[in-house]
Amino acid sequence: MKKQITIAIDGFSACGKSTLAKALAAKLGYSFIDSGAMYRGAALFFYRLGYVSDKHLNEEAIQKSMQDLKLRFKISGSKNCLFLGDENIDNEIREAHVAGIVSKVATIKAIRIQLVKQQQEMGANGAIVMDGRDIGSVVFPNAELKLFLTANPEIRAQRRFAELQGKGIPQSMEDVKSNLTQRDHVDSTREESPLIQVEDAIVLDNSELSKSEQLQWVLELVNKRRESV
Ligand code: CDP
């Protein structure tokens, strides 16, 4: 039997990390975790409590209620969805009010500590594909395969716009573009685990690749890696 490995996928906003990670996990029979969904879930929780908005951030209040943040993935219908307590929040976390504040919330150290711990527990047995911003650098620094995804900003905005439209979440192209630019800036410049391209990551610019071409390219890498570890 081939060795089961850990696959870490990091990269900029909306460059197809989750699409690739999900397809890869399905093909390999691995678990897939969208770590960004967890940060979005945390942002929604604190937004509802009134501790964060596009205008303010109450770090102290957030830290005090960290233990009440209960996020988990659960199958609903045929989909693996994010739940906050017993509520399926998988759609709401994609909406503009969450996208607009998530990067600000993700700068908070206490949140990162709690979510990283949960992510590490989920990946403790390997056979997992996780995507995010700090997976290869912080969550799984020993992952056997690390990918860093990138794509042309114009193409990324078009893909995200189409994705949101498909989910019935209306947002103008202009708003999508400015949200991606703003999040990339905050994510790359924050003090706590910023988005970086780690030395041992393989870079994939998927601007010109279809989903299946991208999957094929990565599967070849995975197979080589599984033979060599
Ligand atoms: O899907 P998209 O690439 O637009 O973003 P996401 O993966 O859903 O992540 C949403 C936000 O969560 C990011 O912009 C980061 O601010 C934060 N995040 C993070 O800080 N660390 C992670 N491992 C994953 C996401």
Residues whose N, C-alpha, C, O or C-beta is under 5 A from the ligand:
A	BS01	CDP	F12 S13 A14 C15 S35 G36 A37 Y39 V102 S103 A106 D131 G132 R133 D134 R183 D187
